[in-house]
Amino acid sequence: MAVQLCTPCRVAAISLNWITSNAELVDAAAEWGDVLGLDTEFQRTNTFYPVPGLYQVISRDRAYLLDPLTIDDWQPLVSALEDVEVTLIMHACGEDLELMSHHLKATPTGLFDTQLAHAFISADFSLSYSNLVARHLGITLGKPQTRSNWLRRPLSDEQVRYACEDVEHLPALYHLLSEAHERLGRTTWFQETMADHGRYTPGDPEKYYQGIKKAWRLPGHDLAVLRSLTSWRERTAMAEDVPRNRVVWDEHLLAFARHPELDEGRVWELLPKPVARRYAGHLVAEHRSGRDADPLPELEPPLTQAQGKISKKLRETARARAEAQQFAQELLARKRDVESCIRHYTATGDLSRTYSGWRGDLVGDSFLEILARLR
């Protein structure tokens, strides 16, 4: 089925093609060129993994809506995503990459994220797609449909229009932003950053405990228990495909890890009855397993007061350099990157990997001079 979708302020229209079968996907992929715009719609209300509702592809002047509810052989799309000769244009692609990793088992290459690309020519680090289109193309998009039910069929006219608009302008933005990078000499900067930004790595259940607030306060034996509990909870949430908080909350696991002994009575005291009824035995067993394990190295505490002052100075230096270059300061001075650099320097006497490459060229010497005050 093909319809004409007209957009305000545009002379041309795009052809819309619904793809609802494996055979139609094969035929559609055969028409695609080497520059594709891509977006996804998904839901993640009651599941651990995102549930795909729609894939949108644009090639030349044709938009394709791919239906995950009826297609089950995705190899033509996967081949396009993983083709090193294809440029894949997306906007704020992080969650989309997770969806494609889980649902399609795909690792896209040739990514060009328009949100990140824009940050290299503007102070705005996280400009929305609609604002990006308005600013550079002078086009006002329709009302967002981000809370729509994308698993319902048929989709409403508003959903279809939104889905098409989400990819329609990606090729134009790609060409505009690429030209700006080339003109400003920032193509390599963007490519280096995109290489890191354009990857999705599934979380390791065995390492989840490291990100829990206040876990750094625990001694090694308690950390071993916490790791055992959290890795079990992560695997359970994945296997049952439910949000991790539907199993057990982080706060409860942290409380259990502090106890030298755990029995089902204590579990029933802290957890809602349906949760305790289902998981008490598992929690007691995992707690015991953690207690029997070797203690883990303690986690790094928050920065000291002296390190905090250095962090502030580093961020001020990076911010000033970004403002002078007229690009988003977050590309140089995100708090977690600066703090990681301080920890790395304290351990090795050198800058972290983040501050190599183009970042090192801009702020490396200044950072080393400031960090030397920690010695």
C-alpha positions, -999 to +999 in steps of 0.1 A: +000+000+000+014+034-009+000+068+001+012+104-003+021+121+029+023+158+026+041+179+051+037+217+057+064+238+041+074+210+017+068+209-020+076+173-025+059+144-008+072+110+002+057+076-007+046+055+022+049+018+020+036-006+046+057-038+049+038-066+066+053-098+054+087-115+050+084-114+012+075-077+012+106-070+034+128-088+009+114-067-019+117-034+000+153-040+011+162-046-025+151-010-033+171+007-005+201+028-013+234+033+007+219+061+029+191+051+052+172+069+078+159+047+107+137+051+137+118+026+160+087+027+181+085+003+211+069-002+244+085-010+277+059-008+304+058-042+319+088-059+304+126-060+309+132-058+272+117-033+248+089-047+227+090-035+191+059-018+177+073-005+144+105+000+124+106+031+101+131+033+073+135+060+047+155+057+015+155+085-011+118+096-012+102+064+000+093+056+036+088+021+048+069+011+079+080-024+089+055-043+111+070-065+139+036-080+146+036-098+113+072-101+101+093-129+116+123-131+092+143-099+097+175-108+078+170-082+050+169-054+076+198-069+096+219-071+065+213-035+058+220-024+093+253-043+094+265-033+059+296-012+063+288+005+030+255+018+043+252+051+063+225+046+089+210+079+101+192+080+135+184+105+162+193+098+198+199+061+189+208+046+223+174+029+231+170+020+195+203+001+195+192-018+226+160-028+208+178-040+177+203-059+197+176-078+216+150-082+189+170-084+158+204-096+172+218-069+151+249-047+156+244-017+133+275-001+116+279+032+098+258+051+123+252+088+121+233+102+151+219+136+143+215+146+179+252+139+186+262+154+153+244+186+161+262+189+194+295+195+175+281+227+159+260+240+187+259+245+225+228+222+226+238+187+236+204+170+236+183+189+211+151+170+203+144+158+167+114+182+163+135+212+174+164+201+152+141+199+122+125+233+130+159+250+135+176+237+104+148+230+080+121+254+091+095+227+094+071+223+123+063+187+130+030+174+143+022+165+179+043+138+194+028+103+198+054+090+223+027+077+246+008+059+219+001+022+220+024+011+191+013-025+195-023-017+186-035-023+150-045-005+130-024+025+139-042+058+139-036+084+112-018+105+138+005+076+146+013+070+110+020+106+103+043+108+134+061+076+124+068+090+089+079+124+101+104+107+125+124+095+096+114+118+067+139+146+075+168+125+086+186+124+052+184+162+049+198+167+084+226+142+077+237+161+046+234+195+064+253+184+095+280+165+076+287+196+055+290+216+087+314+192+102+335+193+071+335+231+070+345+233+106+371+205+105+352+184+130+344+153+109+371+133+127+360+145+161+325+133+154+336+100+139+357+092+170+328+100+193+303+082+172+324+051+173+319+050+211+284+064+212+270+041+185+275+008+204+252-011+227+266-035+252+242-055+273+246-051+310+265-078+328+245-093+356+277-100+375+286-063+375+252-047+383+261-044+420+288-019+412+263+008+402+240+005+433+240+036+454+258+033+487+273-001+477+307+015+480+301+016+518+300-022+520+330-043+530+343-070+507+323-099+523+290-080+520+298-070+484+302-106+475+267-112+489+253-082+471+268-094+438+252-128+443+218-113+450+219-087+422+232-111+396+204-135+405+178-107+403+191-096+369+190-131+354+155-136+369+142-104+354+156-112+320+143-148+321+108-136+331+110-105+309+097-082+337+112-049+351+138-056+377+117-039+404+090-064+397+114-090+412+131-073+441+142-036+445+179-026+448+172-012+482+160-045+496+190-064+481+213-039+497+196-044+531+198-082+527+236-080+518+243-062+551+229-091+572+254-118+582+226-143+580+193-144+561+163-166+566+129-167+550+114-150+580+135-119+575+126-119+538+089-120+546+094-090+570+109-068+543+092-078+511+056-077+500+039-111+506+035-121+469+072-113+462+084-131+494+062-161+485+078-164+451+114-156+458+123-161+495+139-194+489+160-181+460+171-150+481+182-171+510+201-195+488+219-166+469+227-149+502+243-181+515+263-185+482+276-150+485+286-155+521+306-186+510+324-167+482+357-148+486+353-111+495+354-087+466+376-056+463+358-026+478+343-001+455+357+033+450+342+059+473+330+093+461+357+118+453+375+134+482+371+172+489+404+179+472+394+157+442+361+175+440+378+208+437+400+194+409+369+181+392+353+215+393+384+231+378+386+205+350+350+210+341+354+248+341+384+245+318+367+221+294+335+243+294+355+274+285+372+256+256+339+242+243+324+277+244+353+291+225+349+264+199+311+269+199+300+233+205+283+216+234+303+215+266+290+180+275+312+167+247+342+176+269+330+180+304+304+155+315+308+150+352+312+112+350+339+115+324+358+141+344+356+120+376+367+089+358+397+108+345+406+119+380+404+083+393+425+071+363+451+098+368+453+090+406+460+053+397+483+058+367+495+093+364+479+097+330+447+108+314+419+084+308+410+071+274+382+096+271+407+124+270+428+110+242+422+117+206+406+150+197+397+158+233+433+153+243+443+178+216+419+204+230+423+200+267+449+173+274+478+196+285+455+218+306+441+188+323+475+173+331+486+207+346+455+208+368+457+171+378+493+175+388+480+193+419+468+159+432+504+147+435 
